[in-house]
């Protein structure tokens, strides 16, 4: 999910947990300003939830080191369920210190710990429902988990959060609006999960009808509707895929004058009208041997780890005489998108490869150090 949506989810959790009853007592050795179990004001709980839910995305600073460092580390240790209690402790302590600065009375860190941990947990859940992948077991495992029910930018999801917060400002003494919004969010993700199941069923039916051996069935979420999907069948050598809407009975026509939601949704055809395409994993021509060498190269290990549905993008010999091969990931093949991201490849020869990213028609060299 985008950072704004994460921040709103943390604020909603803060409002939901604000007002809980707590015991009161003086924190030994800390002076009268720090009170054990004192109930923080609602606004402090909302701010605490917002700050905590935004915290995991601070891993964007890895991009200052290098692009590959960011790709390897994004959604890593700051998104770890194993480290969540420690992050919660650090953030709760810092918030309590901030609000008690200058000798002003305030609650101690224990009053914020639950909301901070809950907000971080909600952030992790918000990333798990996407398909990018989240390393919830970091730093002990770099396996990326993702349930793949939701597109990374989901306007209805964000809208439910915003509506819950706005309703909470109207009924300030009640936590019902926040609780209701969280229930609605769970229901919305359930609808998306239904769409995903239908897309996988469509892929299974296509494979059976065409006699395609099935190694893997999957579906990638797409924008504008919980029923827009890219259905995927992998037969061990190639990916068969189609952009479909599982509830549409006729094609949706959109013009340049239509709203952006209709334009984004139009490429997804009814299952009966699906236009299935084939993406070769390594190609089937003269360049196959080179594509396989690039795929197995040590310098390409990060992409083997990162990609979910890798297909060969191109094999070529450039102006300098170097041979090059690049791969893309069908996870990011969104119809109507101006430029597909995360297309990486190698140029050169075994032992002397150079890593690059293809951006449109431009090849950008990447330092692997």
Secondary structure by P-SEA (a helix, b strand, c coil): ccaaaaaaaaaaaaaaacccbbbbbccccccccccccccccaaaaaaaaaaaaaccccccccccccaaaaaaccccccccccaaaaaaaaaaaaaaaaaacccccccccccaaaaaaaaaaaaaaaaaacccccccccccccbbbbccccccccaaaaaaaaaaaaaaaaacccaaaaaaaaaaaaaaaaaaaaaaaaaaaaaaaaaaaacccccccccccccccccccbbbbbcccbbbbbbccccccbbbbbcccccaaaaaacccccccccbbbbbbccccccaaaaaaaaaacccaaaaaaccccccccccccccccbbbbbbbbccccccccccccccccccccccbbbbbbbcccbbbbbccc
